[in-house]
Amino acid sequence: MSGLTRRELAAAAGFSFVAPGDRLNIAGVGVGGMGANYLSNMESENIAVLCDVDDAVAAKTFAKYPDARRYRDFRAMLDKEKNIDAVVVGTPDHTHAAVALAAMQLGKHVYCAKPMTRTIQEARLLARTAADKRVATQMSVQSCASEAACATAEWVRAGAVGKVREVHVWSDRPIWPQAVARPAETVPAPSTLNWDLFLGPAPARPYHPCYHPFAWRGWYDFGTGALGDMGCHTLHVIVRALELGLPAAVSATSSRQVRTARPFRPAVFPETFPDASIVTWEFPGVRVTWFDGGLKPPSPVDLPAAGILFAGDKGLLLSGFTGGPKLLSEAPSFTPPAKTLPRTAGHYQEWIAACKGGKPASCEFGFGAQLTEIALLGSIAVRIGKRLEWDAAAGRFTNNVEANALIAPPYRTGWFRA
């Protein structure tokens, strides 16, 4: 053992040691879509291994990193590639947890696409595992510690619009099909795709191009809808600005719920999210409302395609993904406060630095799990169509059995090991 390097000794002990001057050995899992973008921002490190279930979708990434070893099954990759330091997860939502958990159990650092997981149970499990294994983590909320996000939080905390009782947040998603029926026809899977590996822990169903690539986001079994896709990108600003925890209740209405003599009729297409929805979370002293599918809150000015509107007793404050805070209504003179929140030197770079012993990244899995849970509570409310009361300490709804079944749904045998 005396001839082993510090990295090899660390790997044998079940955790990853990377000195600040060393390059990370990174493995990408799900590298044909956003995963390719993540890796392109990490090229200061060694992109050592690539894993994807679809050779055609991943072809450009394979060609870009010709020296990287290739796999289709991440489980085989983790079994064989002992010198991986970190894993970048760019797969569809339903396999985030399976890949990230397996990697962290081996002591690997993890960067994961948002939302962190498809279910609330998974989000909590990943946060606990990351803390237990003391690995560096980051969820892909690129604006998490940006100048615009931090300035917005500082302005709100400094009382730019007074006491905030309501926040409205909206997105132009979905930009993929939702409110659709399961296809009746059977289509052969392309020879380049391992469909069983794509399904992973999801229930078995025949391949169809309406699921893969990209269109999986609208299906309950694979994605988390518009809110799951974009909610974390804006919720982090609200949570930090108002120093929120988890909500006590959540409710939703959608384009698919039809009012009848009784409150609502069941969804017409029971396997996909609706075309448009409105979700409201009830936090102590403040209500946060989400709009998607082209819906927006009322406003005295034209609103951008996506953004956040803080409504205080002294006025309105608008914030966007890239633009900083802007006061929309007459208010007493306001001097922007001093910068107190840490800005990121680079979303990807801060995670790389954390992997090498630096401070935790701004959207590490503890914070990422909170954002994901808030978003997924909303996604569950969209599916149920009723006001749901949430006991955060117990991790369950107190007034709806059907909603509780969605917190930790079953998996296909052999695909998820807690």
Secondary structure, DSSP 8 states (H G I E B T S, - for coil): -TTS-HHHHHHHHTS----TTS--EEEEES-SSHHHHHHHT-TTSEEEEEE-SBTTTTHHHHHHSTTSEEES-HHHHHHH-TT--EEEE-S-HHHHHHHHHHHHHTT-EEEE-SSS-SSHHHHHHHHHHHHHHT--EEES-TTTT-HHHHHHHHHHHTTTTSSEEEEEEE-----S--S-----S-----TTB-HHHHHTTS------TTTTTTGGGGBTTT--HHHHHHHHHHHHHHHHHHT----SEEEEEETT-B--SSS-B--SSTTB--S-EEEEEEETTEEEEEE-TT-----SS---SSEEEEEETTEEEEE-SSS--EE-S--S--------S---S-HHHHHHHHHTT----TT-HHHHHHHHHHHHHHHHHHHH-S-EEEETTTTEESS-HHHHTTTS----TTS---
